Amino acid sequence: MLDQVTIHQLELFLVAAKLRNFSRAADQMAISQPAFSAQIIKLEKILGAPLFERIGRRIELTETGALFESYAQRTLSTLREGKQAIDDMTTQVIGALRIGASTTIGNYILPRYLWTYRSRYPGCAVEMMVGNTNQIEQALLRNEIDMALVEGPIQNVKRITTRLFRKDELVVTFSPRHPWKNRTTITLKELEAEPLIIRERGSGTRKVFMDAIEKAGGAGKFNVAMELGSASAIERELKEKTLKMARIQGCSMERRFNLALLKNKYLSNPLRAFAAILNPAEKLGDVIE
């Protein structure tokens, strides 16, 4: 019976499992909802167990569905890697590259690297995912992306390896009309007294900031006026003097932008080519150990 399961059915199942909505999943896969539902029902009959609970328009994975999800992900990942390995025998950079980037990198750093990559390798398709560092790490662990570019520390160091591709620095920014307008440094105490706009919990930027404050002896008790899902890169604003900046005395907030890969990951030609653009000095082998 298992020989009746198709790759297409696995793809439909995983999209539905992710979106928890058949209508949205059908739209994403560019097929009608009745056709989508029919394929899921057929897959359930082949497996001999329900994969979803239908709750009105919403769906949830059953216990069986949750178990099957990881196997379906691994199956598709293995097939993709097999196809990519065949493509790589030609030594050409063709196929697909799935990249996940944390918010700051995805919005402000990555576009110029992608432009270079697409210019050099027009035969390679690129899929992008942007989220906070934690979301991107989880996507990497689920093998939904081939590489991750993150500004925050990776938690699962047993399964993921990281390599530096760029350094950056966090600073405090404010209006040129602020009382600090002529300051180049401020104290932690002064910062704690001001209303602060900061990234959301789970973001790499916030983790780097809070770790640096703790290391400098700060309590981390700030007057947080707003939490945002993205942060600005301010090079242009500083040049045009629409923003001012200052560093915190005794607090180093240099951060690493890292390329993260699953250990024992097969490194396709597209992946190695993009890594070489990020960091020309480092050449990746065929497999990360």
ChimeraX commands (.cxc) that place a marker at each C-alpha (Angstrom):
marker #1 position 0.00,0.00,0.00 radius 0.5
marker #1 position 2.83,2.45,0.81 radius 0.5
marker #1 position 3.94,2.42,-2.81 radius 0.5
marker #1 position 0.72,4.32,-3.53 radius 0.5
marker #1 position 1.88,7.36,-1.51 radius 0.5
marker #1 position 3.02,10.13,-3.86 radius 0.5
marker #1 position 5.49,12.95,-3.35 radius 0.5
marker #1 position 2.70,15.37,-4.16 radius 0.5
marker #1 position 0.57,13.99,-1.32 radius 0.5
marker #1 position 3.43,14.42,1.12 radius 0.5
marker #1 position 3.92,18.01,-0.03 radius 0.5
marker #1 position 0.20,18.76,0.40 radius 0.5
marker #1 position 0.17,17.14,3.84 radius 0.5
marker #1 position 3.14,19.20,5.08 radius 0.5
marker #1 position 1.68,22.48,3.83 radius 0.5
marker #1 position -1.64,21.71,5.54 radius 0.5
marker #1 position 0.18,20.73,8.73 radius 0.5
marker #1 position 2.01,24.04,8.71 radius 0.5
marker #1 position -0.91,26.34,7.84 radius 0.5
marker #1 position -3.65,24.45,9.75 radius 0.5
marker #1 position -6.13,25.45,7.05 radius 0.5
marker #1 position -7.04,23.48,3.91 radius 0.5
marker #1 position -8.24,26.55,2.00 radius 0.5
marker #1 position -5.02,28.51,2.55 radius 0.5
marker #1 position -2.93,25.39,1.89 radius 0.5
marker #1 position -4.77,24.77,-1.40 radius 0.5
marker #1 position -4.17,28.38,-2.46 radius 0.5
marker #1 position -0.45,28.08,-1.69 radius 0.5
marker #1 position -0.20,24.86,-3.72 radius 0.5
marker #1 position -2.27,26.38,-6.57 radius 0.5
marker #1 position -4.97,23.70,-6.64 radius 0.5
marker #1 position -8.66,23.72,-5.76 radius 0.5
marker #1 position -9.70,22.99,-2.18 radius 0.5
marker #1 position -11.81,19.92,-3.17 radius 0.5
marker #1 position -8.81,18.46,-5.03 radius 0.5
marker #1 position -6.57,19.22,-2.06 radius 0.5
marker #1 position -8.95,17.58,0.42 radius 0.5
marker #1 position -9.35,14.55,-1.85 radius 0.5
marker #1 position -5.60,13.94,-1.86 radius 0.5
marker #1 position -5.39,14.21,1.93 radius 0.5
marker #1 position -8.30,11.77,2.32 radius 0.5
marker #1 position -6.60,9.38,-0.09 radius 0.5
marker #1 position -3.35,9.61,1.91 radius 0.5
marker #1 position -5.24,8.90,5.15 radius 0.5
marker #1 position -6.83,5.80,3.58 radius 0.5
marker #1 position -3.44,4.53,2.41 radius 0.5
marker #1 position -1.94,5.03,5.88 radius 0.5
marker #1 position -5.03,3.63,7.59 radius 0.5
marker #1 position -5.38,6.46,10.08 radius 0.5
marker #1 position -6.72,10.05,10.22 radius 0.5
marker #1 position -4.04,12.74,9.97 radius 0.5
marker #1 position -6.21,15.78,10.74 radius 0.5
marker #1 position -9.13,16.70,12.92 radius 0.5
marker #1 position -11.60,19.00,11.14 radius 0.5
marker #1 position -12.84,21.71,13.51 radius 0.5
marker #1 position -15.04,23.93,11.35 radius 0.5
marker #1 position -12.69,25.67,8.91 radius 0.5
marker #1 position -9.71,24.99,11.13 radius 0.5
marker #1 position -7.75,21.76,11.19 radius 0.5
marker #1 position -5.40,20.24,13.75 radius 0.5
marker #1 position -2.99,17.35,13.48 radius 0.5
marker #1 position -4.11,14.15,15.15 radius 0.5
marker #1 position -1.60,12.23,17.25 radius 0.5
marker #1 position -0.98,10.07,14.19 radius 0.5
marker #1 position -0.56,13.13,11.98 radius 0.5
marker #1 position 1.95,14.71,14.36 radius 0.5
marker #1 position 3.98,11.48,14.32 radius 0.5
marker #1 position 3.86,11.20,10.53 radius 0.5
marker #1 position 4.88,14.85,9.98 radius 0.5
marker #1 position 8.55,14.36,10.88 radius 0.5
marker #1 position 8.81,11.25,8.66 radius 0.5
marker #1 position 7.24,13.12,5.74 radius 0.5
marker #1 position 9.70,15.99,6.20 radius 0.5
marker #1 position 12.68,13.64,6.24 radius 0.5
marker #1 position 11.44,11.77,3.18 radius 0.5
marker #1 position 11.06,14.91,1.09 radius 0.5
marker #1 position 14.39,16.30,2.34 radius 0.5
marker #1 position 16.15,13.07,1.34 radius 0.5
marker #1 position 14.56,13.13,-2.12 radius 0.5
marker #1 position 15.51,16.80,-2.61 radius 0.5
marker #1 position 19.10,16.11,-1.58 radius 0.5
marker #1 position 19.24,13.12,-3.92 radius 0.5
marker #1 position 18.03,15.22,-6.85 radius 0.5
marker #1 position 20.47,17.99,-5.91 radius 0.5
marker #1 position 23.35,15.51,-5.72 radius 0.5
marker #1 position 22.53,14.38,-9.27 radius 0.5
marker #1 position 22.43,17.99,-10.44 radius 0.5
marker #1 position 25.77,18.62,-8.75 radius 0.5
marker #1 position 27.43,15.89,-10.82 radius 0.5
marker #1 position 27.39,18.41,-13.65 radius 0.5
marker #1 position 29.41,20.80,-11.42 radius 0.5
marker #1 position 26.99,23.55,-12.41 radius 0.5
marker #1 position 25.20,25.77,-9.90 radius 0.5
marker #1 position 21.64,24.78,-10.76 radius 0.5
marker #1 position 18.68,23.66,-8.72 radius 0.5
marker #1 position 17.27,25.42,-5.67 radius 0.5
marker #1 position 18.60,27.07,-2.53 radius 0.5
marker #1 position 16.38,27.60,0.53 radius 0.5
marker #1 position 17.67,30.36,2.82 radius 0.5
marker #1 position 16.34,31.42,6.21 radius 0.5
marker #1 position 17.42,34.76,7.65 radius 0.5
marker #1 position 16.72,36.51,10.92 radius 0.5
marker #1 position 14.92,39.83,10.55 radius 0.5
marker #1 position 17.80,42.31,10.51 radius 0.5
marker #1 position 19.87,40.24,8.10 radius 0.5
marker #1 position 16.92,39.43,5.85 radius 0.5
marker #1 position 15.79,43.05,5.57 radius 0.5
marker #1 position 19.07,44.97,5.51 radius 0.5
marker #1 position 22.07,42.71,4.87 radius 0.5
marker #1 position 21.02,39.86,2.61 radius 0.5
marker #1 position 19.52,41.64,-0.45 radius 0.5
marker #1 position 22.86,42.70,-1.92 radius 0.5
marker #1 position 24.30,39.18,-1.49 radius 0.5
marker #1 position 21.22,37.72,-3.19 radius 0.5
marker #1 position 21.59,40.18,-6.05 radius 0.5
marker #1 position 25.19,39.04,-6.58 radius 0.5
marker #1 position 24.18,35.38,-6.37 radius 0.5
marker #1 position 21.32,35.67,-8.86 radius 0.5
marker #1 position 23.54,37.65,-11.23 radius 0.5
marker #1 position 26.21,34.93,-11.20 radius 0.5
marker #1 position 23.89,31.91,-11.12 radius 0.5
marker #1 position 20.62,32.70,-12.93 radius 0.5
marker #1 position 19.87,28.98,-13.25 radius 0.5
marker #1 position 19.41,28.57,-9.49 radius 0.5
marker #1 position 16.10,29.35,-7.81 radius 0.5
marker #1 position 16.16,30.94,-4.35 radius 0.5
marker #1 position 13.47,30.54,-1.67 radius 0.5
marker #1 position 13.56,32.94,1.29 radius 0.5
marker #1 position 12.19,32.77,4.82 radius 0.5
marker #1 position 12.53,35.68,7.27 radius 0.5
marker #1 position 11.79,35.51,11.01 radius 0.5
marker #1 position 13.47,35.99,14.35 radius 0.5
marker #1 position 16.52,33.89,15.23 radius 0.5
marker #1 position 14.52,31.29,17.16 radius 0.5
marker #1 position 12.04,30.81,14.29 radius 0.5
marker #1 position 14.83,30.43,11.76 radius 0.5
marker #1 position 16.71,27.93,13.95 radius 0.5
marker #1 position 13.57,25.80,14.26 radius 0.5
marker #1 position 13.06,25.90,10.48 radius 0.5
marker #1 position 16.65,24.72,10.02 radius 0.5
marker #1 position 16.15,21.85,12.46 radius 0.5
marker #1 position 12.99,20.82,10.57 radius 0.5
marker #1 position 15.03,20.89,7.32 radius 0.5
marker #1 position 12.68,23.46,5.81 radius 0.5
marker #1 position 15.73,25.53,4.80 radius 0.5
marker #1 position 19.23,24.61,3.65 radius 0.5
marker #1 position 21.09,27.35,5.52 radius 0.5
marker #1 position 20.33,29.98,8.14 radius 0.5
marker #1 position 21.81,33.45,8.52 radius 0.5
marker #1 position 21.25,34.70,12.06 radius 0.5
marker #1 position 22.44,37.46,14.38 radius 0.5
marker #1 position 21.55,35.70,17.62 radius 0.5
marker #1 position 23.24,32.71,19.26 radius 0.5
marker #1 position 22.14,29.22,18.15 radius 0.5
marker #1 position 20.73,27.09,20.96 radius 0.5
marker #1 position 20.99,23.56,19.52 radius 0.5
marker #1 position 24.76,23.33,19.09 radius 0.5
marker #1 position 24.61,19.51,19.01 radius 0.5
marker #1 position 22.87,19.51,15.64 radius 0.5
marker #1 position 23.89,22.88,14.19 radius 0.5
marker #1 position 27.29,24.36,13.34 radius 0.5
marker #1 position 27.90,28.07,12.76 radius 0.5
marker #1 position 30.47,30.10,10.84 radius 0.5
marker #1 position 31.07,33.84,11.00 radius 0.5
marker #1 position 30.37,35.80,7.85 radius 0.5
marker #1 position 30.16,39.37,9.16 radius 0.5
marker #1 position 30.41,41.48,12.34 radius 0.5
marker #1 position 28.14,44.31,13.40 radius 0.5
marker #1 position 27.61,46.62,16.36 radius 0.5
marker #1 position 24.49,47.63,18.29 radius 0.5
marker #1 position 24.23,51.26,19.37 radius 0.5
marker #1 position 21.62,53.48,21.01 radius 0.5
marker #1 position 19.90,55.80,18.53 radius 0.5
marker #1 position 17.79,58.87,19.14 radius 0.5
marker #1 position 16.46,62.06,17.58 radius 0.5
marker #1 position 18.86,64.95,16.84 radius 0.5
marker #1 position 16.55,66.98,19.11 radius 0.5
marker #1 position 17.10,64.66,22.09 radius 0.5
marker #1 position 19.08,66.02,25.09 radius 0.5
marker #1 position 21.79,63.48,24.22 radius 0.5
marker #1 position 22.29,65.00,20.76 radius 0.5
marker #1 position 25.88,66.06,21.50 radius 0.5
marker #1 position 26.81,62.87,23.39 radius 0.5
marker #1 position 28.82,59.97,22.01 radius 0.5
marker #1 position 28.48,57.79,25.13 radius 0.5
marker #1 position 25.83,57.33,27.81 radius 0.5
marker #1 position 25.66,55.37,31.04 radius 0.5
marker #1 position 23.51,52.34,31.78 radius 0.5
marker #1 position 21.71,54.36,34.45 radius 0.5
marker #1 position 20.83,57.06,31.93 radius 0.5
marker #1 position 19.53,54.46,29.48 radius 0.5
marker #1 position 17.37,52.78,32.13 radius 0.5
marker #1 position 15.64,56.11,32.81 radius 0.5
marker #1 position 14.60,56.66,29.18 radius 0.5
marker #1 position 11.61,55.15,27.30 radius 0.5
marker #1 position 13.11,52.46,25.08 radius 0.5
marker #1 position 12.01,50.87,21.81 radius 0.5
marker #1 position 13.43,47.35,21.58 radius 0.5
marker #1 position 13.10,44.17,19.51 radius 0.5
marker #1 position 10.63,41.44,20.51 radius 0.5
marker #1 position 11.50,38.44,22.69 radius 0.5
marker #1 position 13.05,35.63,20.66 radius 0.5
marker #1 position 14.97,37.98,18.37 radius 0.5
marker #1 position 18.75,37.67,18.12 radius 0.5
marker #1 position 19.18,41.42,18.38 radius 0.5
marker #1 position 17.42,41.53,21.73 radius 0.5
marker #1 position 19.40,38.55,23.03 radius 0.5
marker #1 position 22.72,40.19,22.10 radius 0.5
marker #1 position 21.61,43.46,23.72 radius 0.5
marker #1 position 20.41,41.89,26.98 radius 0.5
marker #1 position 23.48,39.63,27.27 radius 0.5
marker #1 position 25.77,42.64,26.83 radius 0.5
marker #1 position 23.86,44.61,29.48 radius 0.5
marker #1 position 24.09,41.70,31.94 radius 0.5
marker #1 position 27.81,41.27,31.26 radius 0.5
marker #1 position 28.34,44.97,31.97 radius 0.5
marker #1 position 26.64,44.59,35.36 radius 0.5
marker #1 position 23.25,46.02,34.45 radius 0.5
marker #1 position 20.01,44.68,35.89 radius 0.5
marker #1 position 18.25,44.78,32.54 radius 0.5
marker #1 position 15.29,46.70,33.98 radius 0.5
marker #1 position 14.36,49.12,31.23 radius 0.5
marker #1 position 11.41,51.38,30.62 radius 0.5
marker #1 position 10.25,49.52,27.49 radius 0.5
marker #1 position 7.83,51.77,25.65 radius 0.5
marker #1 position 7.44,49.52,22.61 radius 0.5
marker #1 position 8.56,46.15,21.25 radius 0.5
marker #1 position 8.98,45.85,17.48 radius 0.5
marker #1 position 9.34,42.90,15.12 radius 0.5
marker #1 position 12.13,44.60,13.18 radius 0.5
marker #1 position 14.93,47.06,13.76 radius 0.5
marker #1 position 16.50,49.67,11.54 radius 0.5
marker #1 position 19.95,49.72,10.00 radius 0.5
marker #1 position 20.99,53.33,10.42 radius 0.5
marker #1 position 24.05,53.94,8.22 radius 0.5
marker #1 position 22.13,56.22,5.85 radius 0.5
marker #1 position 20.31,58.04,8.67 radius 0.5
marker #1 position 23.59,58.80,10.45 radius 0.5
marker #1 position 25.12,60.20,7.27 radius 0.5
marker #1 position 22.05,62.36,6.64 radius 0.5
marker #1 position 21.97,63.32,10.36 radius 0.5
marker #1 position 18.31,62.37,10.78 radius 0.5
marker #1 position 19.39,60.16,13.68 radius 0.5
marker #1 position 22.12,60.41,16.30 radius 0.5
marker #1 position 23.86,57.55,18.07 radius 0.5
marker #1 position 25.78,56.83,21.26 radius 0.5
marker #1 position 27.51,53.83,22.79 radius 0.5
marker #1 position 26.91,52.62,26.35 radius 0.5
marker #1 position 29.88,53.15,28.64 radius 0.5
marker #1 position 31.55,49.88,29.67 radius 0.5
marker #1 position 29.26,47.83,27.45 radius 0.5
marker #1 position 30.50,46.14,24.27 radius 0.5
marker #1 position 27.67,45.26,21.88 radius 0.5
marker #1 position 29.55,43.85,18.92 radius 0.5
marker #1 position 27.62,40.96,17.43 radius 0.5
marker #1 position 28.30,38.18,14.96 radius 0.5
marker #1 position 26.27,37.47,11.88 radius 0.5
marker #1 position 26.56,33.71,11.46 radius 0.5
marker #1 position 25.92,31.20,8.72 radius 0.5
marker #1 position 24.30,28.17,10.37 radius 0.5
marker #1 position 24.08,24.68,8.88 radius 0.5
marker #1 position 22.90,21.30,10.09 radius 0.5
marker #1 position 25.79,19.02,10.95 radius 0.5
marker #1 position 26.32,16.20,8.43 radius 0.5
marker #1 position 24.38,18.26,5.89 radius 0.5
marker #1 position 25.13,17.53,2.25 radius 0.5
marker #1 position 26.44,20.76,0.76 radius 0.5
marker #1 position 25.02,21.25,-2.71 radius 0.5
marker #1 position 26.69,23.36,-5.38 radius 0.5
marker #1 position 24.12,26.18,-4.87 radius 0.5
marker #1 position 24.76,26.18,-1.12 radius 0.5
marker #1 position 28.56,26.22,-1.48 radius 0.5
marker #1 position 28.37,28.95,-4.11 radius 0.5
marker #1 position 26.30,31.18,-1.86 radius 0.5
marker #1 position 28.55,30.53,1.15 radius 0.5
marker #1 position 31.52,31.60,-0.99 radius 0.5
marker #1 position 29.79,34.90,-1.73 radius 0.5
marker #1 position 29.12,35.48,1.97 radius 0.5
marker #1 position 32.71,34.67,2.97 radius 0.5
marker #1 position 35.11,34.22,0.01 radius 0.5
marker #1 position 37.97,33.26,2.34 radius 0.5
marker #1 position 36.26,30.06,3.51 radius 0.5
marker #1 position 35.59,27.10,1.25 radius 0.5
marker #1 position 33.06,24.51,2.40 radius 0.5
marker #1 position 33.56,20.82,1.70 radius 0.5
marker #1 position 30.87,18.40,0.60 radius 0.5
marker #1 position 29.57,17.71,4.11 radius 0.5
marker #1 position 29.60,19.75,7.34 radius 0.5
marker #1 position 30.82,17.69,10.29 radius 0.5
marker link #1:1,2 radius 0.2
marker link #1:2,3 radius 0.2
marker link #1:3,4 radius 0.2
marker link #1:4,5 radius 0.2
marker link #1:5,6 radius 0.2
marker link #1:6,7 radius 0.2
marker link #1:7,8 radius 0.2
marker link #1:8,9 radius 0.2
marker link #1:9,10 radius 0.2
marker link #1:10,11 radius 0.2
marker link #1:11,12 radius 0.2
marker link #1:12,13 radius 0.2
marker link #1:13,14 radius 0.2
marker link #1:14,15 radius 0.2
marker link #1:15,16 radius 0.2
marker link #1:16,17 radius 0.2
marker link #1:17,18 radius 0.2
marker link #1:18,19 radius 0.2
marker link #1:19,20 radius 0.2
marker link #1:20,21 radius 0.2
marker link #1:21,22 radius 0.2
marker link #1:22,23 radius 0.2
marker link #1:23,24 radius 0.2
marker link #1:24,25 radius 0.2
marker link #1:25,26 radius 0.2
marker link #1:26,27 radius 0.2
marker link #1:27,28 radius 0.2
marker link #1:28,29 radius 0.2
marker link #1:29,30 radius 0.2
marker link #1:30,31 radius 0.2
marker link #1:31,32 radius 0.2
marker link #1:32,33 radius 0.2
marker link #1:33,34 radius 0.2
marker link #1:34,35 radius 0.2
marker link #1:35,36 radius 0.2
marker link #1:36,37 radius 0.2
marker link #1:37,38 radius 0.2
marker link #1:38,39 radius 0.2
marker link #1:39,40 radius 0.2
marker link #1:40,41 radius 0.2
marker link #1:41,42 radius 0.2
marker link #1:42,43 radius 0.2
marker link #1:43,44 radius 0.2
marker link #1:44,45 radius 0.2
marker link #1:45,46 radius 0.2
marker link #1:46,47 radius 0.2
marker link #1:47,48 radius 0.2
marker link #1:48,49 radius 0.2
marker link #1:49,50 radius 0.2
marker link #1:50,51 radius 0.2
marker link #1:51,52 radius 0.2
marker link #1:52,53 radius 0.2
marker link #1:53,54 radius 0.2
marker link #1:54,55 radius 0.2
marker link #1:55,56 radius 0.2
marker link #1:56,57 radius 0.2
marker link #1:57,58 radius 0.2
marker link #1:58,59 radius 0.2
marker link #1:59,60 radius 0.2
marker link #1:60,61 radius 0.2
marker link #1:61,62 radius 0.2
marker link #1:62,63 radius 0.2
marker link #1:63,64 radius 0.2
marker link #1:64,65 radius 0.2
marker link #1:65,66 radius 0.2
marker link #1:66,67 radius 0.2
marker link #1:67,68 radius 0.2
marker link #1:68,69 radius 0.2
marker link #1:69,70 radius 0.2
marker link #1:70,71 radius 0.2
marker link #1:71,72 radius 0.2
marker link #1:72,73 radius 0.2
marker link #1:73,74 radius 0.2
marker link #1:74,75 radius 0.2
marker link #1:75,76 radius 0.2
marker link #1:76,77 radius 0.2
marker link #1:77,78 radius 0.2
marker link #1:78,79 radius 0.2
marker link #1:79,80 radius 0.2
marker link #1:80,81 radius 0.2
marker link #1:81,82 radius 0.2
marker link #1:82,83 radius 0.2
marker link #1:83,84 radius 0.2
marker link #1:84,85 radius 0.2
marker link #1:85,86 radius 0.2
marker link #1:86,87 radius 0.2
marker link #1:87,88 radius 0.2
marker link #1:88,89 radius 0.2
marker link #1:89,90 radius 0.2
marker link #1:90,91 radius 0.2
marker link #1:91,92 radius 0.2
marker link #1:92,93 radius 0.2
marker link #1:93,94 radius 0.2
marker link #1:94,95 radius 0.2
marker link #1:95,96 radius 0.2
marker link #1:96,97 radius 0.2
marker link #1:97,98 radius 0.2
marker link #1:98,99 radius 0.2
marker link #1:99,100 radius 0.2
marker link #1:100,101 radius 0.2
marker link #1:101,102 radius 0.2
marker link #1:102,103 radius 0.2
marker link #1:103,104 radius 0.2
marker link #1:104,105 radius 0.2
marker link #1:105,106 radius 0.2
marker link #1:106,107 radius 0.2
marker link #1:107,108 radius 0.2
marker link #1:108,109 radius 0.2
marker link #1:109,110 radius 0.2
marker link #1:110,111 radius 0.2
marker link #1:111,112 radius 0.2
marker link #1:112,113 radius 0.2
marker link #1:113,114 radius 0.2
marker link #1:114,115 radius 0.2
marker link #1:115,116 radius 0.2
marker link #1:116,117 radius 0.2
marker link #1:117,118 radius 0.2
marker link #1:118,119 radius 0.2
marker link #1:119,120 radius 0.2
marker link #1:120,121 radius 0.2
marker link #1:121,122 radius 0.2
marker link #1:122,123 radius 0.2
marker link #1:123,124 radius 0.2
marker link #1:124,125 radius 0.2
marker link #1:125,126 radius 0.2
marker link #1:126,127 radius 0.2
marker link #1:127,128 radius 0.2
marker link #1:128,129 radius 0.2
marker link #1:129,130 radius 0.2
marker link #1:130,131 radius 0.2
marker link #1:131,132 radius 0.2
marker link #1:132,133 radius 0.2
marker link #1:133,134 radius 0.2
marker link #1:134,135 radius 0.2
marker link #1:135,136 radius 0.2
marker link #1:136,137 radius 0.2
marker link #1:137,138 radius 0.2
marker link #1:138,139 radius 0.2
marker link #1:139,140 radius 0.2
marker link #1:140,141 radius 0.2
marker link #1:141,142 radius 0.2
marker link #1:142,143 radius 0.2
marker link #1:143,144 radius 0.2
marker link #1:144,145 radius 0.2
marker link #1:145,146 radius 0.2
marker link #1:146,147 radius 0.2
marker link #1:147,148 radius 0.2
marker link #1:148,149 radius 0.2
marker link #1:149,150 radius 0.2
marker link #1:150,151 radius 0.2
marker link #1:151,152 radius 0.2
marker link #1:152,153 radius 0.2
marker link #1:153,154 radius 0.2
marker link #1:154,155 radius 0.2
marker link #1:155,156 radius 0.2
marker link #1:156,157 radius 0.2
marker link #1:157,158 radius 0.2
marker link #1:158,159 radius 0.2
marker link #1:159,160 radius 0.2
marker link #1:160,161 radius 0.2
marker link #1:161,162 radius 0.2
marker link #1:162,163 radius 0.2
marker link #1:163,164 radius 0.2
marker link #1:164,165 radius 0.2
marker link #1:165,166 radius 0.2
marker link #1:166,167 radius 0.2
marker link #1:167,168 radius 0.2
marker link #1:168,169 radius 0.2
marker link #1:169,170 radius 0.2
marker link #1:170,171 radius 0.2
marker link #1:171,172 radius 0.2
marker link #1:172,173 radius 0.2
marker link #1:173,174 radius 0.2
marker link #1:174,175 radius 0.2
marker link #1:175,176 radius 0.2
marker link #1:176,177 radius 0.2
marker link #1:177,178 radius 0.2
marker link #1:178,179 radius 0.2
marker link #1:179,180 radius 0.2
marker link #1:180,181 radius 0.2
marker link #1:181,182 radius 0.2
marker link #1:182,183 radius 0.2
marker link #1:183,184 radius 0.2
marker link #1:184,185 radius 0.2
marker link #1:185,186 radius 0.2
marker link #1:186,187 radius 0.2
marker link #1:187,188 radius 0.2
marker link #1:188,189 radius 0.2
marker link #1:189,190 radius 0.2
marker link #1:190,191 radius 0.2
marker link #1:191,192 radius 0.2
marker link #1:192,193 radius 0.2
marker link #1:193,194 radius 0.2
marker link #1:194,195 radius 0.2
marker link #1:195,196 radius 0.2
marker link #1:196,197 radius 0.2
marker link #1:197,198 radius 0.2
marker link #1:198,199 radius 0.2
marker link #1:199,200 radius 0.2
marker link #1:200,201 radius 0.2
marker link #1:201,202 radius 0.2
marker link #1:202,203 radius 0.2
marker link #1:203,204 radius 0.2
marker link #1:204,205 radius 0.2
marker link #1:205,206 radius 0.2
marker link #1:206,207 radius 0.2
marker link #1:207,208 radius 0.2
marker link #1:208,209 radius 0.2
marker link #1:209,210 radius 0.2
marker link #1:210,211 radius 0.2
marker link #1:211,212 radius 0.2
marker link #1:212,213 radius 0.2
marker link #1:213,214 radius 0.2
marker link #1:214,215 radius 0.2
marker link #1:215,216 radius 0.2
marker link #1:216,217 radius 0.2
marker link #1:217,218 radius 0.2
marker link #1:218,219 radius 0.2
marker link #1:219,220 radius 0.2
marker link #1:220,221 radius 0.2
marker link #1:221,222 radius 0.2
marker link #1:222,223 radius 0.2
marker link #1:223,224 radius 0.2
marker link #1:224,225 radius 0.2
marker link #1:225,226 radius 0.2
marker link #1:226,227 radius 0.2
marker link #1:227,228 radius 0.2
marker link #1:228,229 radius 0.2
marker link #1:229,230 radius 0.2
marker link #1:230,231 radius 0.2
marker link #1:231,232 radius 0.2
marker link #1:232,233 radius 0.2
marker link #1:233,234 radius 0.2
marker link #1:234,235 radius 0.2
marker link #1:235,236 radius 0.2
marker link #1:236,237 radius 0.2
marker link #1:237,238 radius 0.2
marker link #1:238,239 radius 0.2
marker link #1:239,240 radius 0.2
marker link #1:240,241 radius 0.2
marker link #1:241,242 radius 0.2
marker link #1:242,243 radius 0.2
marker link #1:243,244 radius 0.2
marker link #1:244,245 radius 0.2
marker link #1:245,246 radius 0.2
marker link #1:246,247 radius 0.2
marker link #1:247,248 radius 0.2
marker link #1:248,249 radius 0.2
marker link #1:249,250 radius 0.2
marker link #1:250,251 radius 0.2
marker link #1:251,252 radius 0.2
marker link #1:252,253 radius 0.2
marker link #1:253,254 radius 0.2
marker link #1:254,255 radius 0.2
marker link #1:255,256 radius 0.2
marker link #1:256,257 radius 0.2
marker link #1:257,258 radius 0.2
marker link #1:258,259 radius 0.2
marker link #1:259,260 radius 0.2
marker link #1:260,261 radius 0.2
marker link #1:261,262 radius 0.2
marker link #1:262,263 radius 0.2
marker link #1:263,264 radius 0.2
marker link #1:264,265 radius 0.2
marker link #1:265,266 radius 0.2
marker link #1:266,267 radius 0.2
marker link #1:267,268 radius 0.2
marker link #1:268,269 radius 0.2
marker link #1:269,270 radius 0.2
marker link #1:270,271 radius 0.2
marker link #1:271,272 radius 0.2
marker link #1:272,273 radius 0.2
marker link #1:273,274 radius 0.2
marker link #1:274,275 radius 0.2
marker link #1:275,276 radius 0.2
marker link #1:276,277 radius 0.2
marker link #1:277,278 radius 0.2
marker link #1:278,279 radius 0.2
marker link #1:279,280 radius 0.2
marker link #1:280,281 radius 0.2
marker link #1:281,282 radius 0.2
marker link #1:282,283 radius 0.2
marker link #1:283,284 radius 0.2
marker link #1:284,285 radius 0.2
marker link #1:285,286 radius 0.2
marker link #1:286,287 radius 0.2
marker link #1:287,288 radius 0.2
marker link #1:288,289 radius 0.2
view
